[in-house]
């Protein structure tokens, strides 16, 4: 069984369709990049996977658990589905270590020492062990995003969702965040990443999902998407021509 299954998922804001009949599956260990023009529904799509965005039609299963089922504990689900946002979403009044241990203690019911041990492990993994006692405001944007990745990893999720994780960063900080994500991909983490970083997509993704106007227009291997663009939809060809010519 696929780790994530989306079956005919649709979502509306009033009469406006944000997602229309979206279906795909994500296998364990896959790295899938979701791309497309602004407003195409990319972020909304991945936020339905951990219940941050409700949907009105269709079905989403994460490791066999139905996201839309009213009996499903979204707190438990989100501990399995790590999420890294555009704007870091760290608690500014908590130290880096406290940011890493809070959810472990509250949600996973770990004691302080176990949570700290896990926090240090993943802080080391993202190269920020020396900053454990600092507050988010004392870190650069790239460092804050790496802390956010470490925080998500502390929950030992089955899948990681990235919602444009580099778009709020200064250009010179993008590389340090992408390096961590590339390493995660090499380590076998299942990842779904909304991004405009096509270099990252070419380097580590297995598949590319291209969206336009709330629909999944393309769902194919990265080689098919980038190297056989003549076989893609006119909308995908237009998108590729704009982002790759520069």
Residue frames relative to the residue before (quaternion, step in Angstrom):
aa qw qx qy qz dx dy dz
X 1.0000 0.0000 0.0000 0.0000 0.00 0.00 0.00
X 0.5166 -0.6421 0.4719 0.3134 3.57 -1.02 0.82
X 0.5614 -0.6052 0.4407 0.3527 3.58 -1.12 0.64
X 0.7889 0.0739 -0.0248 0.6096 3.59 1.03 -0.84
X 0.0368 -0.7843 0.6193 0.0006 3.54 -0.97 0.93
X 0.0656 -0.7533 0.6533 0.0378 3.55 -0.92 0.96
X 0.0377 -0.8109 0.5834 -0.0246 3.55 -0.71 1.09
X 0.8509 -0.1804 0.0877 0.4855 3.57 -0.56 1.25
X 0.2023 0.8112 -0.5204 0.1738 3.57 0.92 0.92
X 0.0332 0.7831 -0.6193 0.0469 3.56 -0.89 1.01
X 0.0403 -0.7875 0.6149 -0.0090 3.54 -1.16 0.70
X 0.1077 -0.7904 0.6016 0.0421 3.54 -1.05 0.85
X 0.1875 -0.6701 0.6921 0.1919 3.50 -1.37 0.44
X 0.7822 -0.1053 0.0287 0.6134 3.59 -0.08 1.25
X 0.7893 -0.2463 0.1973 0.5267 3.58 -0.65 -1.08
X 0.5754 0.6029 -0.3748 0.4061 3.60 1.29 -0.11
X 0.2975 -0.7642 0.5485 0.1631 3.58 -0.69 1.10
X 0.2114 -0.7849 0.5734 0.1023 3.58 -0.58 1.19
X 0.7675 0.0798 -0.0377 0.6350 3.56 1.12 -0.78
X 0.0691 -0.8084 0.5846 0.0086 3.56 -0.93 0.89
X 0.8647 -0.1646 0.0914 0.4658 3.54 -0.68 1.20
X 0.2402 0.7990 -0.5119 0.2045 3.59 0.85 1.00
X 0.0533 0.7925 -0.6029 0.0752 3.57 -0.74 1.07
X 0.2664 0.7288 -0.6103 0.1596 3.56 -1.05 0.84
X 0.2219 -0.7451 0.6028 0.1792 3.56 -1.29 0.16
X 0.1882 -0.7576 0.6173 0.0976 3.53 -1.17 0.71
X 0.2673 -0.7762 0.5536 0.1396 3.56 -0.75 1.07
X 0.6463 -0.5018 0.4035 0.4095 3.56 -1.27 0.43
X 0.8262 0.2324 -0.1858 0.4784 3.57 -0.92 0.96
X 0.5193 0.6357 -0.4224 0.3845 3.60 1.25 -0.04
X 0.1841 -0.7200 0.6528 0.1472 3.54 -1.26 0.55
X 0.0302 -0.8164 0.5745 -0.0494 3.55 -0.48 1.26
X 0.1906 -0.7684 0.6031 0.0975 3.56 -0.83 1.02
X 0.1800 -0.7591 0.6198 0.0851 3.55 -0.95 0.99
X 0.0694 0.8088 -0.5770 0.0900 3.58 -0.62 1.10
X 0.2741 0.7398 -0.5840 0.1911 3.51 -1.34 0.20
X 0.6815 -0.4936 0.3329 0.4255 3.59 -1.24 0.21
X 0.6536 -0.4906 0.3899 0.4243 3.58 -1.28 0.32
X 0.8090 0.2718 -0.2038 0.4798 3.55 -1.04 0.81
X 0.4991 0.6840 -0.4154 0.3323 3.58 1.25 0.21
X 0.6170 -0.5849 0.3367 0.4047 3.61 1.28 -0.02
X 0.3574 0.7767 -0.4678 0.2241 3.61 1.26 0.08
X 0.7125 0.4489 -0.2621 0.4714 3.57 0.73 -1.09
X 0.6231 0.5375 -0.3376 0.4570 3.56 1.01 -0.81
X 0.6360 0.5479 -0.3348 0.4280 3.57 0.92 -0.88
X 0.7353 0.4110 -0.2784 0.4614 3.61 0.70 -0.95
X 0.6253 0.5415 -0.3488 0.4406 3.62 1.14 -0.51
X 0.5769 0.5549 -0.3976 0.4486 3.60 1.19 -0.30
X 0.5961 0.6127 -0.3636 0.3703 3.58 1.13 -0.62
X 0.7797 0.2440 -0.1743 0.5498 3.61 1.08 -0.57
X 0.6275 -0.6104 0.3200 0.3624 3.55 1.18 0.58
X 0.4198 0.6920 -0.4919 0.3207 3.62 1.16 0.29
X 0.7426 0.2079 -0.1468 0.6195 3.56 1.23 -0.51
X 0.3305 -0.7316 0.5521 0.2255 3.62 -0.70 0.98
X 0.1741 -0.7652 0.6068 0.1267 3.58 -1.20 0.41
X 0.4367 -0.7526 0.4462 0.2090 3.55 -1.06 0.74
X 0.7995 0.1368 -0.0778 0.5797 3.61 1.15 -0.40
X 0.7129 0.4358 -0.3318 0.4379 3.55 -1.19 0.60
X 0.3847 -0.7159 0.5520 0.1868 3.51 -1.36 -0.13
X 0.0520 -0.7725 0.6319 0.0348 3.57 -1.08 0.79
X 0.0710 -0.7836 0.6170 0.0156 3.55 -0.85 1.03
X 0.0910 -0.7564 0.6460 0.0486 3.56 -1.00 0.92
X 0.8117 -0.1580 0.0425 0.5607 3.55 -0.37 1.28
X 0.7585 -0.4072 0.1872 0.4731 3.55 0.94 0.97
X 0.6213 0.5312 -0.3426 0.4630 3.61 1.26 -0.20
X 0.3657 -0.7468 0.5188 0.1988 3.58 -0.81 1.04
X 0.3934 -0.7506 0.4848 0.2163 3.58 -0.54 1.22
X 0.7360 0.4513 -0.2395 0.4441 3.58 0.92 -0.87
X 0.4971 0.6592 -0.4289 0.3668 3.60 1.25 -0.13
X 0.4742 -0.7013 0.4543 0.2773 3.59 -0.75 1.05
X 0.6493 0.5220 -0.3201 0.4511 3.60 1.17 -0.45
X 0.5500 0.6192 -0.3941 0.3985 3.61 1.25 -0.26
X 0.3624 -0.7088 0.5643 0.2188 3.58 -0.93 0.93
X 0.3141 -0.7726 0.5206 0.1826 3.59 -0.44 1.19
X 0.5819 0.5706 -0.3748 0.4420 3.59 1.14 -0.57
X 0.6700 0.4801 -0.2903 0.4862 3.57 0.94 -0.91
X 0.6317 0.5398 -0.3265 0.4505 3.57 1.00 -0.85
X 0.7032 0.4828 -0.2756 0.4432 3.58 0.86 -1.00
X 0.5830 0.5512 -0.3888 0.4529 3.58 1.18 -0.35
X 0.6806 0.4642 -0.2691 0.4989 3.58 1.27 -0.43
X 0.7384 0.3333 -0.1731 0.5600 3.56 1.26 -0.51
X 0.1989 -0.8143 0.5369 0.0959 3.59 -0.07 1.29
X 0.1089 -0.8036 0.5837 0.0418 3.55 -1.05 0.76
X 0.0864 -0.7672 0.6348 0.0323 3.55 -0.96 0.94
X 0.2510 -0.8192 0.5083 0.0870 3.53 -0.61 1.24
X 0.6989 -0.4615 0.3642 0.4072 3.51 -1.39 0.23
X 0.8175 0.2618 -0.0933 0.5045 3.57 0.87 -1.00
X 0.6600 -0.5949 0.2717 0.3698 3.55 1.05 0.96
X 0.0418 -0.8493 0.5235 0.0542 3.63 0.89 -0.97
X 0.3167 0.7188 -0.5476 0.2884 3.61 0.96 0.82
X 0.4922 -0.6199 0.5095 0.3375 3.56 -1.24 0.46
X 0.3617 -0.7876 0.4483 0.2188 3.63 -0.35 1.18
X 0.6906 0.4879 -0.2770 0.4564 3.60 1.15 -0.61
X 0.6592 0.4719 -0.3088 0.4975 3.60 1.29 -0.02
X 0.5316 -0.6068 0.4805 0.3439 3.56 -1.15 0.63
X 0.6927 -0.4464 0.3530 0.4430 3.54 -1.29 0.24
X 0.6795 0.4920 -0.3003 0.4539 3.60 0.82 -0.94
X 0.6610 0.4948 -0.3183 0.4658 3.58 0.95 -0.81
X 0.5948 0.5486 -0.3570 0.4668 3.60 1.11 -0.62
X 0.7030 0.4755 -0.2633 0.4587 3.58 1.03 -0.81
X 0.7443 0.4349 -0.2330 0.4501 3.60 1.03 -0.68
X 0.5309 0.6867 -0.4026 0.2906 3.60 1.11 -0.63
X 0.7283 0.4248 -0.2570 0.4723 3.60 0.66 -1.08
X 0.5917 0.5666 -0.3719 0.4366 3.59 1.05 -0.67
X 0.7076 0.4562 -0.2577 0.4741 3.57 0.94 -0.93
X 0.7067 0.4692 -0.2708 0.4551 3.59 0.93 -0.90
X 0.7815 0.3561 -0.1715 0.4828 3.57 0.82 -1.04
X 0.7710 0.3414 -0.1819 0.5059 3.58 0.85 -0.99
X 0.3683 -0.7737 0.4457 0.2590 3.58 1.39 -0.09
X 0.3098 0.7398 -0.5317 0.2720 3.57 1.04 0.79
X 0.4584 -0.6400 0.5154 0.3386 3.57 -1.16 0.45
X 0.7373 -0.4567 0.2793 0.4120 3.54 -1.33 0.38
X 0.6939 0.4906 -0.3034 0.4311 3.59 0.83 -0.93
X 0.6497 0.5030 -0.3183 0.4728 3.60 0.99 -0.78
X 0.6573 0.5079 -0.3077 0.4640 3.55 0.97 -0.90
X 0.6554 0.5111 -0.3123 0.4601 3.59 0.99 -0.82
X 0.6279 0.5421 -0.3298 0.4507 3.56 1.00 -0.84
X 0.6621 0.4895 -0.2910 0.4872 3.56 0.99 -0.91
X 0.6421 0.5417 -0.3196 0.4384 3.57 0.97 -0.87
X 0.6702 0.4976 -0.2942 0.4656 3.57 0.92 -0.93
X 0.6099 0.5690 -0.3400 0.4342 3.56 1.06 -0.82
X 0.7573 0.3861 -0.2202 0.4785 3.58 0.78 -0.99
X 0.5690 0.5554 -0.3858 0.4680 3.58 1.18 -0.43
X 0.6268 0.5202 -0.3144 0.4875 3.55 1.08 -0.76
X 0.6468 0.5480 -0.3140 0.4275 3.55 1.00 -0.86
X 0.7369 0.3637 -0.2285 0.5220 3.59 1.07 -0.69
X 0.5671 -0.6752 0.3416 0.3254 3.57 1.30 0.36
X 0.6152 0.5803 -0.3325 0.4175 3.58 1.16 0.52
X 0.2292 0.8166 -0.5060 0.1566 3.59 1.17 0.46
X 0.6536 0.5333 -0.3176 0.4331 3.60 1.04 -0.69
X 0.6999 0.4645 -0.2606 0.4760 3.59 1.24 -0.30
X 0.3169 0.8172 -0.4535 0.1618 3.59 1.25 0.15
X 0.7427 0.4067 -0.2321 0.4787 3.60 1.05 -0.66
X 0.5139 0.6406 -0.4228 0.3831 3.59 1.25 0.04
X 0.4274 -0.6479 0.5564 0.2966 3.53 -1.37 0.18
X 0.6791 -0.5170 0.3145 0.4154 3.62 -1.11 0.59
X 0.6560 0.5448 -0.3138 0.4176 3.59 0.98 -0.82
X 0.6488 0.5074 -0.3149 0.4717 3.58 1.25 -0.32
X 0.6513 0.5098 -0.2992 0.4758 3.57 1.31 -0.09
X 0.5359 -0.5806 0.4939 0.3630 3.55 -1.26 0.40
X 0.6839 -0.4763 0.3520 0.4260 3.57 -1.27 0.25
X 0.6574 0.5145 -0.3103 0.4548 3.56 0.97 -0.86
X 0.6517 0.5024 -0.3121 0.4748 3.56 1.03 -0.80
X 0.6347 0.5256 -0.3361 0.4560 3.60 0.98 -0.80
X 0.6655 0.4941 -0.3165 0.4614 3.57 0.95 -0.82
X 0.6330 0.5139 -0.3375 0.4704 3.60 1.03 -0.65
X 0.6042 0.5224 -0.3502 0.4892 3.60 1.12 -0.64
X 0.6412 0.5280 -0.3244 0.4525 3.59 0.97 -0.85
X 0.6340 0.5079 -0.3259 0.4836 3.59 1.05 -0.74
X 0.6465 0.5154 -0.3175 0.4644 3.59 0.95 -0.89
X 0.6320 0.5388 -0.3321 0.4472 3.59 0.99 -0.85
X 0.6636 0.4918 -0.3068 0.4730 3.59 0.93 -0.87
X 0.6637 0.5174 -0.3056 0.4455 3.60 0.97 -0.84
X 0.5696 0.6160 -0.3744 0.3949 3.59 1.13 -0.63
X 0.6563 0.5034 -0.3088 0.4696 3.59 1.14 -0.56
X 0.3207 -0.7777 0.4719 0.2639 3.58 1.35 -0.09
X 0.0750 0.8501 -0.5154 0.0775 3.56 0.76 1.08
X 0.5204 -0.6178 0.4913 0.3259 3.54 -1.31 0.36
X 0.7877 0.0766 -0.0230 0.6108 3.55 1.19 -0.54
X 0.2262 -0.7551 0.5995 0.1389 3.57 -1.17 0.62
X 0.1707 -0.7595 0.6220 0.0845 3.54 -0.97 0.97
X 0.0886 -0.7861 0.6109 0.0323 3.57 -0.90 0.94
X 0.1296 -0.8047 0.5772 0.0502 3.58 -0.66 1.11
X 0.7799 -0.3160 0.1429 0.5210 3.57 -0.03 1.36
X 0.0260 0.8826 -0.4692 0.0139 3.59 0.82 1.01
X 0.7428 0.3920 -0.2357 0.4889 3.61 1.17 -0.34
X 0.4978 0.7138 -0.4151 0.2651 3.61 1.20 -0.21
X 0.6906 0.4510 -0.2926 0.4837 3.63 1.15 -0.42
X 0.5891 0.6200 -0.3468 0.3850 3.60 1.27 -0.06
X 0.5405 -0.5475 0.5160 0.3766 3.53 -1.29 0.44
X 0.6453 -0.5727 0.3342 0.3794 3.61 -0.99 0.77
X 0.6939 0.4873 -0.3096 0.4304 3.62 0.91 -0.78
X 0.6605 0.5036 -0.3137 0.4602 3.59 1.25 -0.26
X 0.4758 0.6972 -0.4306 0.3196 3.57 1.26 -0.32
X 0.6567 0.5642 -0.3130 0.3904 3.58 0.89 -0.98
X 0.6689 0.5170 -0.3192 0.4282 3.58 0.91 -0.88
X 0.6524 0.4877 -0.3130 0.4884 3.60 1.11 -0.65
X 0.6560 0.5071 -0.3108 0.4647 3.59 0.94 -0.87
X 0.5989 0.5654 -0.3623 0.4363 3.61 1.06 -0.69
X 0.6482 0.5055 -0.3118 0.4765 3.59 0.99 -0.86
X 0.6699 0.5026 -0.2981 0.4580 3.58 0.96 -0.87
X 0.6182 0.5320 -0.3374 0.4701 3.59 1.05 -0.74
X 0.6527 0.5116 -0.3113 0.4641 3.58 0.96 -0.86
X 0.6245 0.5343 -0.3292 0.4648 3.58 1.02 -0.81
X 0.6498 0.5165 -0.3109 0.4628 3.56 0.96 -0.89
X 0.6652 0.4985 -0.3030 0.4660 3.58 0.95 -0.86
X 0.6674 0.4979 -0.2959 0.4680 3.57 1.16 -0.59
X 0.6042 -0.6214 0.3333 0.3711 3.58 1.28 0.06
X 0.3919 0.7186 -0.4919 0.2966 3.60 1.22 0.26
X 0.4035 -0.6699 0.5657 0.2617 3.56 -1.00 0.84
X 0.0279 0.8282 -0.5528 0.0872 3.58 -0.64 1.12
X 0.0688 -0.7324 0.6744 0.0633 3.52 -1.18 0.75
X 0.0190 -0.8450 0.5295 -0.0726 3.54 -0.51 1.19
X 0.2192 -0.7241 0.6422 0.1234 3.53 -0.80 1.11
X 0.2447 0.7868 -0.5271 0.2080 3.58 -0.51 1.12
X 0.3455 -0.6932 0.5857 0.2390 3.52 -1.33 0.42
X 0.5070 0.6540 -0.4181 0.3747 3.58 1.30 0.02
X 0.1626 -0.8410 0.5104 0.0766 3.55 0.14 1.28
X 0.5526 0.5875 -0.3965 0.4385 3.59 1.20 -0.41
X 0.6353 0.5106 -0.3076 0.4911 3.56 1.04 -0.83
X 0.6432 0.5335 -0.3202 0.4462 3.56 0.93 -0.92
X 0.6835 0.4845 -0.2847 0.4660 3.57 0.94 -0.91
X 0.6857 0.5244 -0.2818 0.4188 3.54 1.03 -0.85
X 0.8698 0.1448 -0.0244 0.4711 3.58 0.67 -1.03
X 0.5830 0.6033 -0.4141 0.3531 3.63 1.06 -0.35
X 0.3885 -0.6632 0.5799 0.2699 3.52 -1.30 0.46
X 0.8122 0.0879 0.0139 0.5766 3.51 1.02 -0.93
X 0.2194 -0.7386 0.6211 0.1432 3.51 -1.31 0.47
X 0.1325 -0.7370 0.6581 0.0785 3.53 -1.01 0.95
X 0.1152 -0.7864 0.6053 0.0426 3.58 -0.73 1.08
X 0.1165 -0.8131 0.5697 0.0275 3.56 -0.78 1.09
X 0.0472 0.7621 -0.6457 0.0068 3.53 -1.25 0.54
X 0.8565 -0.0134 -0.0314 0.5150 3.55 -0.91 1.02
X 0.7522 -0.4480 0.2137 0.4335 3.55 0.87 1.02
X 0.6683 0.4739 -0.3004 0.4885 3.56 1.26 0.07
X 0.4173 -0.6363 0.5749 0.3009 3.55 -1.24 0.48
X 0.1776 -0.8191 0.5418 0.0622 3.55 -0.38 1.30
X 0.7879 0.0865 -0.0307 0.6089 3.57 1.07 -0.80
X 0.0569 0.7530 -0.6541 0.0436 3.56 -1.10 0.74
X 0.3222 0.7623 -0.4727 0.3028 3.55 0.14 1.31
X 0.6633 -0.4726 0.3701 0.4470 3.58 -1.26 0.11
X 0.6194 -0.5538 0.3845 0.4023 3.59 -1.17 0.48
X 0.6212 0.5429 -0.3536 0.4408 3.61 1.03 -0.68
X 0.6475 0.5036 -0.3189 0.4748 3.57 0.97 -0.81
X 0.6777 0.5118 -0.2992 0.4350 3.57 0.96 -0.88
X 0.7875 0.3517 -0.1762 0.4745 3.57 0.78 -1.04
X 0.7880 0.3698 -0.1720 0.4613 3.58 0.94 -0.87
X 0.7460 0.2831 -0.2035 0.5674 3.58 1.24 -0.22
X 0.0932 0.8632 -0.4919 0.0647 3.53 1.04 0.88
X 0.5520 0.6124 -0.4013 0.3989 3.60 1.16 -0.44
X 0.6790 0.4780 -0.2828 0.4801 3.58 1.21 -0.51
X 0.5624 0.6135 -0.3852 0.3986 3.59 1.26 -0.12
X 0.6634 -0.4897 0.3817 0.4176 3.54 -1.32 0.23
X 0.6422 -0.5245 0.3783 0.4115 3.62 -1.15 0.49
X 0.6497 0.5240 -0.3278 0.4426 3.61 0.98 -0.83
X 0.6591 0.4901 -0.3077 0.4803 3.61 0.98 -0.81
X 0.6279 0.5348 -0.3352 0.4553 3.59 1.00 -0.76
X 0.6431 0.5215 -0.3108 0.4667 3.55 1.00 -0.88
X 0.6435 0.5262 -0.3048 0.4649 3.58 0.98 -0.93
X 0.6827 0.4907 -0.2861 0.4596 3.56 0.86 -0.98
X 0.6458 0.5297 -0.3327 0.4378 3.58 0.93 -0.82
X 0.6743 0.5005 -0.2946 0.4562 3.58 1.06 -0.73
X 0.7519 0.4076 -0.2385 0.4601 3.59 0.92 -0.80
X 0.7265 0.4491 -0.2632 0.4486 3.61 1.07 -0.53
X 0.5846 0.6087 -0.3903 0.3679 3.61 1.12 -0.36
X 0.6746 0.5035 -0.3051 0.4453 3.62 1.15 -0.47
